């Protein structure tokens, strides 16, 4: 009998890939997202039920006859107010887990956390080449988004240990791939638009990456492994390329794009702070004229460059993937350069810029 899966946030970048992969693997998929969410990439073979996870009464119908939950849904937006991030990322997750307690036949619940909140500043920079974070490494959220994901993770593990729910938490590295237009995609888009032609600082630090398909594959893999219940897993490829190498790799594949110089980090940080200040004031002026729900208020209102997003380039790190490999998982894209080539081909083909 086919396993029946629920995918939350199914209209988004990772969620839509999760749906595609599950259908390809023979699952019957129920997809959910906000009623007004874009469904451009949502697989037509999935059953779509709109919902708002901040309203617990809308969750029970989603869980009828479900075997496994892939909880991707979250607000991934550094410019979003703290209260909205917590309402969705923390409150929505707790609502889902509360409802799941009423469905004992659910075999696995995979919760998306993040690898972004590892504490890279806890180490001396001269030791950076050896800085590889395991699931036991210290965490220190740097912004409200990361704080909300850490709190979400704590709640998920509480439901696993206190109530016996079959919860597994994954911490993806920087996720890239087709359909992405935020996060890692911001660098690719800026280089593609010829708006980024420099390397921040020396660019000699390595960063953790993972192809979106490997994230989906890892989540499905863990959902079938009883040993993974109550555990946290890093999801990151084997790459150890420096930021400089990745910038040059991206530019080499885009016609007309060039990386010309290195610019000191403090200059870039100052410039981005100025751009964010301008954007925030414009956004406040715009929102003061609007009367709409929180979902509509934040939709489409993300600045092209955000200080918190660029901070991952300033302070990158490597994530250890031995824990999931020990269970037998193998990455389809262990080398980011291979996956990046396919990704940029898609951007060029779709004429994203």
Secondary structure as the mmCIF struct_conf table of DSSP 4:
data_model
#
loop_
_struct_conf.conf_type_id
_struct_conf.id
_struct_conf.beg_label_comp_id
_struct_conf.beg_label_asym_id
_struct_conf.beg_label_seq_id
_struct_conf.end_label_comp_id
_struct_conf.end_label_asym_id
_struct_conf.end_label_seq_id
STRN STRN1 UNK A 4 UNK A 8
TURN_TY1_P TURN_TY1_P1 UNK A 9 UNK A 11
BEND BEND1 UNK A 12 UNK A 12
HELX_RH_AL_P HELX_RH_AL_P1 UNK A 13 UNK A 24
TURN_TY1_P TURN_TY1_P2 UNK A 25 UNK A 26
STRN STRN2 UNK A 28 UNK A 32
TURN_TY1_P TURN_TY1_P3 UNK A 35 UNK A 36
BEND BEND2 UNK A 37 UNK A 37
TURN_TY1_P TURN_TY1_P4 UNK A 40 UNK A 41
TURN_TY1_P TURN_TY1_P5 UNK A 44 UNK A 45
BEND BEND3 UNK A 46 UNK A 46
STRN STRN3 UNK A 47 UNK A 48
TURN_TY1_P TURN_TY1_P6 UNK A 53 UNK A 54
BEND BEND4 UNK A 55 UNK A 55
HELX_RH_3T_P HELX_RH_3T_P1 UNK A 56 UNK A 58
TURN_TY1_P TURN_TY1_P7 UNK A 59 UNK A 59
HELX_RH_AL_P HELX_RH_AL_P2 UNK A 60 UNK A 63
TURN_TY1_P TURN_TY1_P8 UNK A 64 UNK A 65
BEND BEND5 UNK A 67 UNK A 67
STRN STRN4 UNK A 68 UNK A 71
TURN_TY1_P TURN_TY1_P9 UNK A 78 UNK A 79
BEND BEND6 UNK A 80 UNK A 80
HELX_RH_AL_P HELX_RH_AL_P3 UNK A 82 UNK A 85
HELX_RH_PI_P HELX_RH_PI_P1 UNK A 86 UNK A 92
HELX_RH_AL_P HELX_RH_AL_P4 UNK A 93 UNK A 100
TURN_TY1_P TURN_TY1_P10 UNK A 101 UNK A 102
TURN_TY1_P TURN_TY1_P11 UNK A 104 UNK A 105
STRN STRN5 UNK A 108 UNK A 112
BEND BEND7 UNK A 115 UNK A 115
TURN_TY1_P TURN_TY1_P12 UNK A 116 UNK A 117
STRN STRN6 UNK A 118 UNK A 118
HELX_RH_3T_P HELX_RH_3T_P2 UNK A 120 UNK A 122
BEND BEND8 UNK A 123 UNK A 123
HELX_RH_3T_P HELX_RH_3T_P3 UNK A 125 UNK A 130
STRN STRN7 UNK A 132 UNK A 133
TURN_TY1_P TURN_TY1_P13 UNK A 135 UNK A 136
BEND BEND9 UNK A 137 UNK A 137
STRN STRN8 UNK A 139 UNK A 139
BEND BEND10 UNK A 143 UNK A 143
HELX_RH_AL_P HELX_RH_AL_P5 UNK A 144 UNK A 163
STRN STRN9 UNK A 167 UNK A 172
STRN STRN10 UNK A 174 UNK A 176
TURN_TY1_P TURN_TY1_P14 UNK A 178 UNK A 179
BEND BEND11 UNK A 182 UNK A 182
TURN_TY1_P TURN_TY1_P15 UNK A 183 UNK A 183
HELX_RH_AL_P HELX_RH_AL_P6 UNK A 184 UNK A 192
TURN_TY1_P TURN_TY1_P16 UNK A 193 UNK A 194
STRN STRN11 UNK A 198 UNK A 200
TURN_TY1_P TURN_TY1_P17 UNK A 201 UNK A 202
BEND BEND12 UNK A 205 UNK A 205
STRN STRN12 UNK A 206 UNK A 206
STRN STRN13 UNK A 209 UNK A 211
HELX_RH_AL_P HELX_RH_AL_P7 UNK A 212 UNK A 223
TURN_TY1_P TURN_TY1_P18 UNK A 224 UNK A 224
HELX_RH_3T_P HELX_RH_3T_P4 UNK A 226 UNK A 228
TURN_TY1_P TURN_TY1_P19 UNK A 229 UNK A 230
STRN STRN14 UNK A 232 UNK A 235
BEND BEND13 UNK A 238 UNK A 238
STRN STRN15 UNK A 242 UNK A 242
HELX_RH_AL_P HELX_RH_AL_P8 UNK A 243 UNK A 252
TURN_TY1_P TURN_TY1_P20 UNK A 253 UNK A 253
BEND BEND14 UNK A 254 UNK A 254
TURN_TY1_P TURN_TY1_P21 UNK A 255 UNK A 256
STRN STRN16 UNK A 261 UNK A 263
HELX_RH_AL_P HELX_RH_AL_P9 UNK A 265 UNK A 287
TURN_TY1_P TURN_TY1_P22 UNK A 288 UNK A 289
HELX_RH_AL_P HELX_RH_AL_P10 UNK A 294 UNK A 298
TURN_TY1_P TURN_TY1_P23 UNK A 299 UNK A 300
BEND BEND15 UNK A 304 UNK A 305
HELX_RH_AL_P HELX_RH_AL_P11 UNK A 307 UNK A 314
TURN_TY1_P TURN_TY1_P24 UNK A 315 UNK A 315
STRN STRN17 UNK A 318 UNK A 319
HELX_RH_AL_P HELX_RH_AL_P12 UNK A 322 UNK A 325
TURN_TY1_P TURN_TY1_P25 UNK A 326 UNK A 328
BEND BEND16 UNK A 332 UNK A 332
BEND BEND17 UNK A 335 UNK A 335
HELX_RH_AL_P HELX_RH_AL_P13 UNK A 336 UNK A 350
TURN_TY1_P TURN_TY1_P26 UNK A 351 UNK A 351
#
